[in-house]
Amino acid sequence: MTTLLPQLARRLLLAATATALAASASIVHADFTIGQTAGHSGQVAASVGEATRGAKMYFDIVNASGGINGQKINLVSLDDKFDPKIAATNAKQLIDQGVISLFLNRGTPHTQEIMPLLTEHKVPLVGPSTGAMVLHKPVHPWLFNVRATYQREAERAIEHLSLIGMDRIAIVQVNDSFGDDAVQGAMAGLTKTNKKPVVHEKYDRAKPDFSAIVPKLIEKQAQAVMFIGSGTAVVQGMKAVRDAGSTAQLVTLSNNASLGFIKDLGPVGYGVIVSQVFPYERSIAKPIIKEISEAAQKAGVDLTPTVVEGYVSAKVLVEGLKRAGKTPTRQSLRDALEAMGRYDLGGIELGYGPKDHSGLDYVDLAIVDQNGKFRR
């Protein structure tokens, strides 16, 4: 009996030590879980898919090189069907599951539904795929934008239309907080060029119907029509304009800068102007675009502006995690992002500070060519 006791004690000690080491290893090398809620089905599924692929491309590169301090990044994506209420429910579920950050959600009213949860649970949201001004001013302490505002995009597009001689400009907007926000930029552009819209109409986000709107565009002989809306609804509106015989210049914002959007438009897509919030995805003069282009080629991903948005947003989040200490928390990630100052992404600079969570201010325009590609 006495000879067995030391052996038993030794075995118990070894077992306890192994358990402790395993527990320690699980803490040090546990994954960073990032949560995404977005419309993976529904009106914006095409662009959401492209943005998510772009983000995963960068996360895969980071994980393949050993992760961050030995910790891999795990992106958990939930489908909110582009419904704001579902987006909030999904966000709460992800928060309860312990994600260190929310990431790359889609939609203005959707983000507004999520914002109270960020404050309540003290969790960051990085790279919401929307440029609504309400996300920029006043500064939300837990929300970090990457892309420029819709108002700046719309203003820039209107100024361009005026420069090329368009006087009768119409605006067709979705009747929600996104539409009401972005149209302020369009109106600012019209004011700068001493114009007023010849038509300004709204459509329902859930049940878009352009049957009463298009005849007004024809009656007023609109030379250009700016569509402020998302995905399939804008496609439906643009097709209705062309079906009515109008040759007006069609314009929309960067939330529709996806290959899926162009494919859905079909022949109608040729000549459509789409504002952009990142450098031209085929111009490798910018180091960040060269980097993304090489990654996309290796991953077999078609490179689009929306893929670029996902990749860049992921890069910003990873940089925040790298600066958040050896064992990042939600709080340390938030603090690291806010203290980032000016960060060179590769030819374009992003900036954060206590009074500025806007990220980039880059805006440009592209046109869809005969081959269904964005050209600048």
Disulfide bonds with the S-S distance in Angstrom:
none
